[in-house]
Amino acid sequence: MKILTVIGARPQIIKAAAISREILKNYSNKIEEVIVHTGQHYDQNMSEIFFDELNIPRPNYNLNVGSSSHAVQSAKMIEGLEKILLNENPKYILLYGDTNSTLAGAIAASKMNIPIVHVEAGLRSYNRKMPEEINRIVCDHLSALLFSPTLTGYNNLIKEGFNPNNTKKHTPDNPGIFHCGDIMYDNSLHFAQLSEEKSNILKDYNLVSNKFILTTIHRDHNTDIQENLCSIFKALLKISEEYKIVLPLHPRTKNKLNGIDNRDLYDSIFNNENLLIIPPTSFLDMLALEKSSKMVITDSGGVQKEAYFFNKPCVILRPETEWVEILETGKAKLASANYNDIMIAYNSFNEDKIEKFPQIFGCGEASQFICNVIFTNQKKL
């Protein structure tokens, strides 16, 4: 059975590692995986290095679409994927998350009546101003097999009309929904030990465990609106009076920082010894930073979860999150780009003793579950 996996952004490359690993381990004589890299992330540090580091099979195809507007980028992907789907004729297309690569894969496959498998289905921010929200909704409602990492995501699908009792021949007209746990938890467990053995990032930057705060910023509503970007960095500068802040700088954020009008703020950011700005990191280095940090401040959905995996409180630089479970545990707080809200959230975590984090993302066997359902469903068909 041939499946075609579409990846394009850094998180998708990492997520794909879990499924590829499971196929190699238990389904090598049953499932043939063909991998397409759309080239949505084109910076070597944001993409290429992950194939080497995580031992992911090299893509069979690379569309090299690069960066452009949502419409242009998606159109190029749809055109390229259509040709590959015609050539490969897979039984399924496997899509991850909520990027433009996800959207393009869903549209191309649905037009060709190729069943879609969506990993990370059912997640909702309920903010349709986010491109990711549109992408994930469209993909969900075109899919045949939908795998939700959380019970909330699973229940969201039921609210939208999906039948949880479908059992026979899952197709786009009779989709199957599953609560499977999070494949990124699979990966975090798998690579945690490897990170300890191979990552030198703490030593390279003289970082002391539990004495620094990890920060990532990349979403357009934080980077492209100068008022928001400045507000976030003013808060980071204030926090840096107490703790060193480590900021792997996303290319988008770097570009927007160089264009801010407040040159005094710009100088304060780049002349602050306690605000350590570093290039984008490898996945193993990121795991090392997350595991050793005191706290995480981020607008990344993936980093929110990884912070939780390693029992780190998280200040979320967004007005909402798909991962409502971590909010409900009290281990994460929404702050958007508001200076006061960021400081309130930071201070609450800085003062409180953080108790044990409840297990809400499964038991680390999501990839095994997903492969079994795909293979079993194909036998039904």
Summary of the structure (lengths in Angstrom):
residues: 381
radius of gyration: 20.5
end to end distance: 11.8
largest distance: 64.8
contacts: 1308
relative contact order: 0.13
helix: 48%
strand: 15%
